Amino acid sequence: MAALARWCVQRRLVVVILWLVALGGVTTAAAVTGSAYSNDYEVPGTESGRATELLRDGFPDLGGDSDTVVWHTDSGSVRSADVEQTMTRTLDRIAALPGVAAVSGPYDGQGAGRISADGHTAYATVTFDDPAEEVDRGQAQAVVRTAGEARGDDLRVELGGSAIALTESSGGHLAEVVGVAVAGVVLFLAFGSLAASLLPLATALVSVGTAYAGIVLLGHVMTVADFAPMLGMLIGLGVGIDYALFIVTRHRRGLKRGLTVTEAVANAVATTGRAVVFAGATVCIALLGMLILRLGFLNGVAIAASLTVVLTVAASVTLLPALLSLIGMRALSRRERRHLTEHGPQPELPTGFAARWSAFVERHPKLLGALALGVITLLALPTFSLHLGTSDQGNNQQAATTRQAYDLLADGFGPGVNGPLTLVTQVHGAEDRLALDNLDATIRTTEGVASVTPVTYDTGGHTAYFTIVPESSPQSQRTSDLVDRLRTEVLPRAETGTSLDVQVGGVTAGYDDFADVIVGKLPVFVGVVIGLGCLLLLLAFRSVGIPLKAAVMNVAAVAAAFGVVVAIFQWGWGSELLGLGRAGPIEPFLPVIMVSVLFGLSMDYQVFLVSRMYEEWLETGDNRRAVRVGLAETSRVINSAAVIMISVFLAFVLSGDRVIAMFGIALAAAVALDAFVLRTLLVPALMHLLGGANWWLPGWLDRRMPRISIEPPEARAAHERLAAATDAEAADVLAKGREEEDVRDISG
């Protein structure tokens, strides 16, 4: 690592130019090709998936996405001649647009049910040629624009549906700007040097910008969700700034000790840079763990996020050293440079609150450990009421046309109109037809059903479907209960004695099936991610206790973060205040992605904290000193890094996207708990209580394990000398060179 740093310093202009060329080239390619994202939640083999396939095969015209145009008048009736004339003309124009397969309005013979009982609201169904994930955004915008032209003083026109949602802009790049600005302020307060505070930002922006454009290109070769670039940017900005912060902090410490710029850079990369690479590897392993679920939708998210992390790590150990050499001694503030000139090099010792806190934890490990455990347990309790399901457009921002259309339909026709269920089956003769007619009547009397459309057969009479409108909204637990009731009670009874095999599809059914598949695979996924993370820590720290504690802490952080998400988004505690819409279920894919990201990020602080403790342990063999020094020397930088990461993550609440806001709040909560409760409270308290057992490793395992270490070569040499010496000899070796004690030698 030191050799890499020296190479980057010697060829600093080349390194900077190469990164800028990479950024420009990939961005240009992304701009030329455009995006091709796809939110394909279908899971092959599920009942809702089979329903979609049957419907697509039997009724090709219904294979595209169905959206709605809703109009409302307060003073008159939608049946009035002027409203009917205006909207009929508008619907005819929409039907003629490219990409639109059909439009079904309320003014033809079969459309009476599309006018509300009070006559103030009506809607039409717009069916596109393609599914929502394949609809061209320009075609959807043309539909929105054409419908909007019909608006008048007393005529509201709104649109809803998945394709229409593609046209709604997010919060732009406000979230990124706010997050980066706050990070810049924190960095300047931490360093006191404008040049030093700008470098982590520059490094993160270049790497994340390159990754963002790379994800756009990735969407052309595999399924990548539309929120993947924003998620990658969220993760990349957080970890990228943090990784650079750790390296710059170590570099500044080297300069204060009298090292030259080149020596300080090489030392920072050889020590903290190793931890950065290791931490990045744990994040990537956690993210790539999603691949074992074998869901195309999540594969793209995993690879996109991992690409971002890889590039941020690469920039931290190549671009950052080059930039550090360019600014030279300006990495220190003017006051620090003046002090260095006047008083000469001095080691930077942990002082102030960090040192006092470290000693306080050493004196009261049981009390503080119990307090931290209580906080985590309390926050994790809401996780037990987690409800996975569809988050419908009733959760969108109040001003969005999709939210306005949703509310108009719910008020005029009931909330179930926003997410009807579709029942599809193959038909094998007159007996099946008779059974379907009877089923129609049975379903009308089923609890939770508001209405049922007549059975519709394809041209050959081999496939039939009918639509059920639930009494509750698509995201309601009552609708999920209705899906279960149909599948387990109503339909099995109706199919008895026939060849019918009725499949239940629709938005709610699809999300429920998706959630069931994920929940079923979640234990294996979590086990693999935790197992691989523990294996890496075992190899790095050569201890059984360190990886086991890390696994428990990471699970605790994830559970507490889930609790916060459930309280805000599912229970609705402050969701409207934050502009995140009404309370609703948690997206089915969120637990998997959050577990991956949170597990990877929580490993970062574990690595940075314990690696410093490990260095001290290798040099002294004193557990109390190792924990005390490690906490005292890293707590300030970890807290600064946490504040930056929390600021970046919380800024993404401003994105206007509910899913990204969930990620932002979950990650911010996890980092806050990880940095301020787990790593500075619970971990050091436990390590003090366990003593030398923290570093225990069976001899037979030690001999068989490969040597993969985070610490620099000189620390490994110290470890080998310490292991080879007797107790008396070790005491003599450790006593040499200690002419005076500093704060690190003073026990708590």
C-alpha positions in Angstrom: 0.0 0.0 0.0 2.9 2.4 0.8 4.4 1.7 -2.6 1.0 2.5 -4.3 0.8 5.8 -2.4 4.4 6.8 -3.4 3.6 6.0 -7.0 0.5 8.2 -6.9 2.5 11.0 -5.3 5.3 10.8 -7.9 2.7 10.8 -10.7 0.1 12.9 -9.1 -0.9 14.9 -12.2 -1.3 11.7 -14.2 -3.5 10.1 -11.5 -5.7 13.2 -11.3 -6.0 13.4 -15.1 -6.8 9.7 -15.4 -9.6 10.0 -12.9 -11.1 13.1 -14.6 -10.9 11.4 -18.0 -12.7 8.3 -16.6 -15.4 10.6 -15.1 -15.8 12.5 -18.3 -15.7 9.4 -20.6 -18.2 7.4 -18.6 -20.5 10.4 -18.1 -20.5 11.1 -21.9 -21.3 7.5 -22.7 -24.2 7.5 -20.2 -25.6 10.7 -21.7 -25.4 9.3 -25.2 -27.0 6.0 -24.5 -29.6 7.2 -22.0 -31.0 5.2 -19.1 -32.8 1.9 -19.2 -34.0 1.2 -15.7 -36.6 -1.5 -14.9 -38.6 -2.0 -11.7 -39.5 -5.6 -12.4 -40.9 -7.1 -9.2 -42.2 -10.2 -10.8 -40.8 -13.5 -9.3 -41.1 -16.5 -11.6 -43.2 -19.3 -10.2 -45.4 -17.2 -7.9 -49.2 -17.2 -8.2 -49.4 -13.5 -9.2 -46.7 -14.2 -11.8 -48.7 -17.1 -13.3 -51.8 -14.8 -13.4 -49.8 -12.2 -15.3 -48.6 -14.8 -17.8 -52.1 -16.2 -18.4 -53.6 -12.8 -18.9 -50.8 -11.8 -21.3 -51.2 -15.0 -23.3 -55.0 -14.9 -23.4 -55.5 -11.2 -23.8 -52.4 -9.6 -25.5 -54.1 -6.2 -25.5 -54.1 -6.2 -21.7 -50.4 -7.0 -21.4 -49.4 -3.3 -21.1 -49.5 -1.1 -18.1 -52.9 0.3 -17.2 -53.1 3.9 -15.9 -56.0 6.2 -15.2 -57.1 9.6 -16.1 -59.4 11.0 -13.5 -61.5 14.2 -13.7 -63.7 15.9 -11.1 -66.0 18.8 -11.0 -67.3 20.4 -7.8 -70.3 22.4 -9.0 -71.7 20.4 -11.8 -71.8 16.8 -13.0 -69.3 14.9 -15.2 -72.3 13.8 -17.2 -73.0 17.4 -18.4 -72.6 18.0 -22.1 -69.7 20.3 -22.0 -67.6 18.0 -19.6 -68.5 14.9 -21.7 -67.6 16.7 -24.9 -64.3 18.0 -23.5 -63.2 14.7 -22.0 -64.3 12.5 -25.0 -62.2 14.7 -27.3 -59.3 14.5 -24.9 -59.5 10.7 -24.5 -59.7 10.3 -28.3 -56.5 12.3 -28.6 -54.8 10.2 -25.9 -55.8 7.0 -27.8 -54.1 8.3 -30.9 -50.8 8.8 -29.1 -47.8 6.6 -29.8 -47.4 3.7 -27.2 -51.1 3.8 -26.2 -52.9 0.5 -27.0 -56.4 1.4 -25.8 -58.5 3.9 -23.8 -61.7 2.9 -22.0 -63.9 5.8 -20.9 -67.1 6.2 -18.9 -69.2 7.5 -21.7 -69.5 4.4 -23.8 -72.1 1.6 -23.2 -70.1 -0.3 -20.7 -68.5 2.6 -18.8 -71.3 3.6 -16.4 -69.4 2.1 -13.5 -66.6 4.6 -14.1 -68.8 7.5 -12.9 -69.2 8.0 -9.1 -72.5 7.8 -7.4 -72.6 11.6 -6.8 -71.7 12.3 -10.4 -68.8 14.5 -9.6 -65.9 12.2 -10.5 -65.2 9.9 -13.5 -62.2 8.1 -14.8 -60.9 6.4 -17.9 -58.3 3.6 -18.2 -55.3 4.1 -20.5 -53.6 0.9 -21.5 -50.0 1.2 -22.9 -48.5 -1.2 -25.4 -45.7 -2.2 -22.9 -45.5 -3.0 -19.2 -44.7 0.0 -16.9 -40.9 -0.8 -16.7 -40.7 -0.7 -20.5 -42.9 2.4 -21.2 -40.9 5.2 -22.8 -41.0 8.2 -20.5 -41.7 10.5 -23.4 -44.8 8.6 -24.3 -46.1 8.8 -20.7 -45.3 12.6 -20.7 -47.3 13.0 -23.8 -50.4 11.4 -22.1 -49.9 13.7 -19.1 -49.6 16.8 -21.3 -52.6 15.9 -23.5 -54.8 15.2 -20.4 -53.7 18.4 -18.7 -54.9 20.5 -21.6 -58.5 19.6 -20.7 -58.2 21.3 -17.3 -60.6 24.2 -16.8 -61.8 26.5 -14.0 -64.2 23.9 -12.7 -62.7 20.8 -14.1 -59.8 19.0 -12.4 -57.9 16.4 -14.4 -55.3 14.2 -12.7 -53.5 11.0 -13.7 -52.4 7.9 -11.8 -50.5 4.7 -12.4 -47.0 3.3 -12.7 -46.2 4.7 -16.1 -47.5 8.1 -15.1 -45.3 8.0 -12.0 -42.3 8.0 -14.4 -43.0 11.5 -15.4 -42.9 12.9 -11.8 -39.7 14.6 -11.0 -37.9 13.9 -7.7 -36.3 16.6 -5.6 -33.6 17.0 -8.3 -30.1 17.1 -6.8 -31.1 19.1 -3.8 -30.5 16.2 -1.5 -26.9 15.7 -2.7 -26.1 19.4 -2.5 -27.4 19.7 1.0 -25.6 16.6 2.1 -22.3 17.6 0.6 -22.6 21.2 2.0 -23.1 19.9 5.6 -20.3 17.4 5.2 -18.0 20.3 4.0 -18.9 22.4 7.1 -18.2 19.4 9.5 -14.8 18.7 7.7 -13.8 22.3 8.0 -14.6 22.4 11.7 -12.7 19.2 12.2 -9.6 20.2 10.2 -9.5 24.0 10.3 -8.0 23.8 6.8 -10.1 24.6 3.7 -7.8 22.6 1.4 -7.9 19.6 3.7 -11.7 19.8 4.1 -12.3 20.0 0.3 -10.2 16.9 -0.5 -12.6 14.2 0.9 -15.5 16.0 -0.9 -13.6 16.1 -4.2 -12.6 12.4 -3.9 -16.1 11.3 -3.1 -17.7 13.4 -5.9 -15.3 12.2 -8.6 -15.7 8.5 -7.6 -19.5 8.7 -7.1 -20.0 10.7 -10.3 -18.1 8.0 -12.2 -20.1 5.3 -10.5 -23.5 7.0 -11.2 -22.8 7.2 -14.9 -21.5 3.6 -14.8 -24.8 2.5 -13.3 -26.7 4.2 -16.1 -24.7 2.1 -18.6 -25.2 -1.0 -16.4 -29.0 -0.7 -16.9 -28.5 -1.6 -20.6 -27.1 -5.1 -19.8 -29.1 -6.2 -16.8 -32.2 -5.3 -14.8 -31.4 -2.2 -12.6 -34.1 -0.5 -10.5 -34.7 3.2 -11.1 -33.7 4.0 -7.5 -30.3 2.1 -7.8 -28.3 5.2 -9.0 -29.7 7.3 -6.1 -29.0 4.5 -3.7 -25.5 4.1 -5.0 -25.0 7.9 -4.7 -26.3 7.8 -1.1 -24.0 5.0 -0.1 -21.0 6.4 -2.1 -21.2 9.9 -0.7 -21.4 8.6 2.8 -18.6 6.0 2.7 -16.5 8.0 0.2 -16.3 11.1 2.4 -15.7 8.9 5.5 -12.9 6.9 3.9 -11.2 10.0 2.8 -11.7 11.6 6.2 -9.9 8.7 7.9 -6.9 8.8 5.6 -6.6 12.6 5.7 -6.8 12.5 9.5 -3.9 10.0 9.6 -1.9 12.1 7.1 -2.3 15.2 9.2 -1.1 13.3 12.2 2.0 12.3 10.3 2.7 15.9 9.3 2.5 17.0 12.9 5.0 14.3 13.9 7.5 15.8 11.5 7.1 13.5 8.5 7.5 14.9 5.0 4.4 15.1 2.8 5.4 12.0 0.9 6.2 10.0 4.0 3.0 11.2 5.7 0.9 10.1 2.6 2.6 6.8 2.4 2.2 6.1 6.1 -1.5 7.1 6.0 -2.2 4.8 3.1 -0.1 1.9 4.6 -2.1 2.1 7.9 -5.5 3.7 7.5 -5.6 2.9 3.8 -5.5 -0.8 4.6 -8.5 -0.4 6.9 -10.3 1.5 4.1 -9.7 -1.3 1.7 -10.8 -3.9 4.2 -13.9 -1.9 5.2 -14.8 -1.5 1.5 -14.4 -5.2 1.0 -16.8 -6.0 3.8 -19.4 -3.5 2.4 -19.1 -5.1 -1.1 -19.4 -8.6 0.4 -22.5 -7.6 2.3 -24.0 -6.0 -0.9 -23.1 -8.9 -3.2 -24.7 -11.3 -0.7 -28.0 -10.3 -2.4 -26.9 -12.4 -5.4 -27.7 -15.6 -3.5 -31.4 -14.6 -3.5 -31.3 -15.1 -7.3 -33.8 -12.3 -7.9 -33.0 -10.3 -11.1 -34.4 -7.1 -9.5 -32.0 -7.3 -6.6 -29.0 -8.4 -8.6 -28.8 -5.1 -10.4 -29.1 -3.2 -7.1 -26.3 -5.2 -5.6 -23.9 -4.8 -8.4 -24.7 -1.1 -8.9 -24.1 -0.3 -5.2 -20.9 -2.5 -5.1 -19.6 -0.7 -8.1 -20.0 2.6 -6.3 -18.1 1.3 -3.2 -15.3 -0.2 -5.2 -14.7 3.2 -7.0 -14.8 5.2 -3.8 -12.2 2.9 -2.2 -10.1 3.1 -5.4 -10.3 6.9 -5.3 -9.4 7.0 -1.6 -6.1 5.1 -2.1 -5.1 6.6 -5.4 -6.7 10.0 -6.2 -6.6 11.2 -2.6 -2.8 10.6 -2.1 -2.2 12.5 -5.3 -4.4 15.4 -4.1 -2.7 15.4 -0.7 0.7 15.8 -2.3 -0.6 18.6 -4.4 -1.7 20.7 -1.4 1.4 19.8 0.6 1.6 21.3 4.1 -1.8 23.1 3.6 -3.4 19.9 4.9 -2.7 21.6 8.2 -4.3 24.8 9.3 -2.3 28.1 9.5 -2.2 27.8 13.2 -1.0 24.2 13.1 1.7 25.0 10.6 2.9 28.0 12.7 2.9 25.8 15.8 4.9 23.1 13.9 7.5 25.7 12.8 7.8 27.3 16.3 7.8 24.2 18.5 8.9 21.4 16.2 7.3 18.0 15.6 5.1 16.6 18.4 3.0 13.4 18.6 -0.7 14.1 18.6 -2.0 12.7 21.9 -5.6 12.1 22.6 -6.8 14.9 24.9 -9.9 16.6 26.0 -13.3 14.9 25.9 -12.1 11.9 23.9 -9.5 11.0 26.5 -11.8 11.6 29.4 -14.6 9.6 27.8 -12.3 6.7 27.1 -11.2 6.6 30.8 -14.8 6.9 31.9 -15.9 3.9 29.9 -12.9 2.0 31.4 -14.2 2.8 34.9 -17.8 2.0 34.3 -18.1 -0.8 31.7 -21.0 -2.6 33.2 -23.2 0.4 33.7 -22.6 1.9 30.3 -22.9 -1.5 28.6 -26.3 -2.0 30.2 -27.4 1.5 29.2 -26.4 1.0 25.6 -28.1 -2.4 25.4 -31.3 -0.8 26.8 -31.4 1.9 24.2 -30.8 -0.6 21.3 -33.5 -2.9 22.7 -36.1 -0.1 23.0 -35.5 1.1 19.4 -35.7 -2.4 18.0 -39.1 -3.3 19.5 -41.2 -1.8 16.6 -39.4 -4.3 14.2 -41.6 -7.0 15.6 -44.7 -5.4 13.9 -43.0 -5.0 10.5 -45.5 -5.3 7.7 -44.1 -5.8 4.2 -46.3 -4.8 1.3 -47.1 -2.4 -1.5 -46.7 1.2 -0.8 -49.3 2.7 -3.1 -49.6 6.2 -4.7 -51.6 7.4 -1.7 -48.2 7.8 0.0 -46.9 10.2 -2.7 -46.4 13.9 -2.0 -49.6 15.9 -1.8 -48.9 18.0 -4.8 -48.1 15.0 -7.1 -50.8 14.3 -9.8 -50.6 10.6 -9.0 -51.5 11.4 -5.3 -54.3 13.7 -6.5 -55.7 11.0 -8.8 -55.5 8.4 -6.0 -57.4 10.6 -3.6 -60.1 11.5 -6.2 -60.7 7.8 -7.0 -60.7 6.9 -3.3 -63.3 9.6 -2.5 -65.5 8.9 -5.4 -65.3 5.1 -5.7 -63.6 3.8 -2.6 -59.9 3.1 -2.0 -59.9 -0.3 -3.6 -60.3 1.1 -7.1 -56.7 2.2 -6.9 -55.5 -1.5 -6.8 -58.0 -4.0 -8.1 -57.3 -7.7 -8.0 -57.4 -9.8 -11.2 -58.5 -13.5 -11.2 -57.4 -15.4 -14.2 -57.9 -19.1 -15.2 -57.9 -21.4 -18.1 -61.3 -22.8 -19.1 -61.9 -26.4 -20.3 -65.6 -26.6 -21.3 -69.1 -25.8 -20.2 -68.7 -27.1 -16.7 -65.9 -24.6 -16.0 -68.0 -21.8 -17.5 -70.9 -22.7 -15.1 -68.6 -22.8 -12.2 -67.2 -19.4 -13.1 -70.7 -17.9 -13.2 -71.4 -19.2 -9.8 -68.0 -18.0 -8.5 -68.9 -14.5 -9.6 -71.9 -14.5 -7.2 -69.9 -16.1 -4.4 -67.1 -13.5 -4.5 -69.6 -10.7 -4.4 -70.6 -11.8 -0.9 -67.0 -12.4 0.3 -65.8 -10.2 3.1 -63.6 -7.3 1.9 -65.0 -7.2 -1.7 -66.6 -4.0 -2.9 -67.5 -5.1 -6.4 -66.8 -7.6 -9.1 -66.8 -7.2 -12.9 -68.5 -9.8 -15.1 -66.3 -12.6 -16.4 -64.6 -11.9 -19.7 -63.5 -14.7 -22.1 -60.8 -14.6 -24.8 -61.8 -15.1 -28.4 -61.4 -18.8 -28.2 -63.1 -19.1 -24.8 -60.0 -20.8 -23.3 -59.0 -18.1 -20.9 -61.2 -16.0 -18.6 -60.6 -13.3 -16.1 -62.6 -10.9 -13.9 -61.6 -8.0 -11.7 -62.3 -7.6 -8.0 -62.3 -4.2 -6.4 -61.5 -4.5 -2.7 -63.1 -2.3 0.0 -59.6 -1.3 1.2 -56.6 0.3 -0.4 -53.8 -1.6 -2.1 -51.4 -1.1 0.8 -53.9 -2.0 3.5 -53.4 -5.2 5.5 -57.1 -5.9 4.9 -56.4 -6.2 1.2 -53.6 -8.7 1.8 -56.0 -10.6 4.1 -58.5 -10.7 1.2 -55.8 -12.1 -1.1 -55.1 -14.9 1.4 -58.8 -15.5 1.9 -59.4 -15.9 -1.8 -56.5 -18.2 -2.2 -57.0 -20.5 0.8 -60.8 -20.5 1.3 -63.0 -19.1 -1.5 -61.3 -20.3 -4.6 -60.4 -23.9 -3.5 -64.1 -24.5 -2.6 -65.2 -23.1 -6.0 -62.7 -25.2 -7.9 -63.8 -28.5 -6.4 -65.1 -30.9 -9.0 -63.9 -28.7 -11.9 -60.7 -28.3 -13.9 -60.4 -24.7 -12.9 -57.2 -23.3 -11.4 -57.9 -19.7 -10.7 -54.8 -17.5 -10.1 -55.0 -14.3 -8.1 -53.0 -11.4 -9.5 -52.9 -7.6 -9.1 -50.6 -5.1 -7.4 -51.2 -6.3 -3.8 -51.0 -10.0 -4.7 -47.7 -9.4 -6.6 -46.1 -7.5 -3.8 -47.3 -10.0 -1.2 -45.8 -12.8 -3.3 -42.6 -10.9 -3.7 -42.4 -10.3 0.1 -43.1 -14.0 0.8 -40.2 -15.1 -1.5 -37.8 -12.6 0.1 -38.8 -13.5 3.7 -38.4 -17.2 2.9 -34.8 -16.6 1.7 -33.9 -14.0 4.3 -32.5 -16.3 7.0 -30.1 -17.9 4.5 -29.1 -14.5 3.2 -28.4 -13.0 6.6 -26.5 -16.1 7.6 -24.3 -16.0 4.6 -23.6 -12.2 4.9 -22.8 -12.5 8.7 -20.7 -15.6 8.1 -18.6 -14.0 5.4 -18.2 -10.8 7.5 -17.1 -12.8 10.5 -14.6 -14.8 8.4 -13.0 -11.6 7.1 -12.7 -10.2 10.7 -11.3 -13.5 11.9 -8.6 -13.4 9.3 -7.8 -9.8 9.9 -7.8 -9.7 13.7 -6.9 -13.3 14.4 -9.4 -13.5 17.2 -12.7 -15.4 17.8 -14.2 -12.8 20.1 -13.9 -9.8 17.7 -16.0 -11.2 14.8 -18.6 -12.7 17.1 -19.1 -9.4 18.9 -19.2 -7.6 15.5 -21.9 -9.9 14.3 -24.1 -9.3 17.3 -23.5 -5.6 17.2 -24.4 -5.4 13.5 -27.6 -7.4 14.0 -28.5 -5.0 16.9 -27.8 -2.0 14.7 -29.9 -3.4 11.8 -32.8 -4.3 14.2 -32.8 -0.8 15.8 -32.7 0.9 12.4 -35.6 -1.2 11.2 -37.5 -0.1 14.4 -37.0 3.5 13.5 -38.2 2.9 9.9 -41.3 1.1 11.1 -42.2 3.8 13.6 -41.9 6.6 11.0 -43.1 5.0 7.8 -45.5 2.2 8.9 -46.8 3.7 12.1 -46.7 7.2 10.6 -44.9 9.0 13.4 -43.9 12.2 11.7 -44.1 10.9 8.2 -46.5 13.6 7.0 -44.4 16.3 8.8 -41.4 15.1 6.9 -43.3 15.2 3.6 -43.2 11.4 3.2 -46.9 10.8 2.8 -49.3 8.8 4.9 -48.4 5.7 7.0 -48.0 2.5 4.9 -46.2 -0.8 4.8 -42.5 -1.2 4.2 -41.4 -2.1 0.7 -40.7 -5.9 0.4 -37.2 -5.5 -1.1 -36.2 -3.0 1.6 -35.1 -5.5 4.3 -32.7 -7.3 2.0 -31.1 -4.1 0.7 -31.0 -2.5 4.2 -29.5 -5.6 5.8 -26.7 -5.6 3.1 -26.0 -1.9 3.3 -26.3 -1.6 7.1 -24.2 -4.7 7.8 -21.5 -3.4 5.5 -21.5 0.2 6.9 -21.6 -1.0 10.5 -18.5 -3.1 9.8 -16.7 0.2 8.8 -16.6 1.6 12.3 -15.8 -1.8 13.8 -12.8 -2.1 11.5 -11.5 1.5 12.2 -12.0 1.2 15.9 -10.7 -2.3 16.5 -7.8 -2.0 14.0 -6.4 0.9 16.2 -6.9 -1.2 19.3 -5.3 -4.2 17.6 -2.2 -2.1 16.7 -1.8 -1.1 20.3 -2.4 -4.7 21.5 0.2 -6.0 19.1 2.7 -3.5 20.4 2.0 -3.8 24.2 -0.1 -7.0 24.9 -2.1 -4.9 27.3 -5.9 -5.2 26.6 -6.9 -2.3 28.9 -4.4 0.1 27.3 -5.3 -1.2 23.8 -9.1 -0.5 24.3 -8.4 2.8 26.1 -6.0 4.1 23.4 -8.1 2.8 20.5 -11.2 4.5 21.8 -9.5 7.7 22.7 -7.6 8.1 19.4 -10.5 7.1 17.1 -13.6 8.3 18.8 -13.3 11.9 17.6 -12.7 11.0 14.0 -15.4 8.3 14.1 -17.9 10.8 15.6 -17.0 13.3 12.9 -17.4 10.7 10.2 -20.7 9.7 11.7 -22.0 13.2 11.7 -21.0 13.6 8.0 -22.6 10.3 7.0 -25.8 11.0 9.0 -26.0 14.4 7.3 -25.6 12.9 3.9 -28.2 10.2 4.5 -30.8 12.5 6.1 -30.4 15.0 3.2 -31.9 12.3 0.9 -35.2 12.7 2.7 -35.4 15.8 0.5 -35.3 13.7 -2.7 -39.1 13.4 -2.7 -38.9 9.6 -3.2 -40.4 7.5 -0.4 -38.1 4.5 -1.0 -34.9 6.7 -1.0 -36.2 8.5 2.1 -36.6 5.1 3.8 -33.0 4.2 2.9 -31.8 7.6 4.1 -33.5 7.5 7.5 -32.6 3.8 8.1 -29.0 4.4 7.3 -28.8 7.6 9.3 -30.4 5.9 12.3 -28.0 2.9 12.0 -24.9 5.0 11.7 -26.0 7.2 14.7 -26.6 4.2 16.8 -23.5 2.5 15.6 -21.1 5.4 16.2 -22.6 7.0 19.4 -24.0 3.9 21.2 -22.4 0.7 19.9 -18.8 1.6 19.0 -18.2 4.3 21.7 -20.2 2.6 24.4 -21.1 -1.0 24.1 -18.1 -2.4 22.2 -15.4 -0.8 24.5 -17.4 -1.8 27.6 -17.6 -5.4 26.5 -13.9 -5.4 25.5 -12.9 -4.1 29.0 -15.1 -6.8 30.6 -13.7 -9.6 28.5 -10.0 -8.6 28.9 -7.5 -10.7 27.1 -10.2 -13.1 25.9 -10.9 -10.5 23.2 -7.8 -11.6 21.3 -8.0 -15.4 22.0 -7.5 -17.7 19.0 -6.9 -21.5 19.3 -3.4 -22.4 18.4 -4.5 -25.0 15.9 -6.6 -22.5 14.1 -3.9 -19.8 14.2 -1.5 -22.2 12.5 -3.9 -23.1 9.7 -5.2 -19.6 8.9 -3.7 -17.6 6.1 -2.0 -14.3 7.1 -4.2 -11.4 6.0 -3.7 -8.4 8.2 -4.8 -4.8 8.4 -2.0 -3.5 10.5 1.3 -2.3 8.8 4.4 -4.5 8.6 6.1 -2.9 11.6 3.1 -3.7 13.8 3.2 -7.3 12.6 6.9 -7.5 13.5 6.1 -6.2 17.0 3.5 -8.9 17.3 5.9 -11.6 16.4 8.5 -10.3 18.8 5.9 -10.1 21.6 4.7 -13.6 20.9 8.3 -15.0 21.0 9.4 -13.2 24.2 8.9 -14.4 27.7 6.8 -12.4 30.1 9.9 -10.8 31.7 11.5 -10.1 28.4 8.3 -8.6 27.0 8.2 -6.3 30.0 11.8 -5.2 29.3 11.1 -4.6 25.6 7.9 -2.6 26.3 9.7 -0.5 29.0 12.4 0.7 26.5 11.9 4.1 25.1 9.3 5.1 27.7 11.1 8.1 29.2 7.8 9.7 30.3 4.2 8.7 30.5 1.5 10.3 28.4 -2.3 10.2 28.7 -2.4 6.9 27.0 -0.5 5.3 29.8 -2.8 6.6 32.5 -5.4 4.0 33.4 -9.0 4.9 33.9 
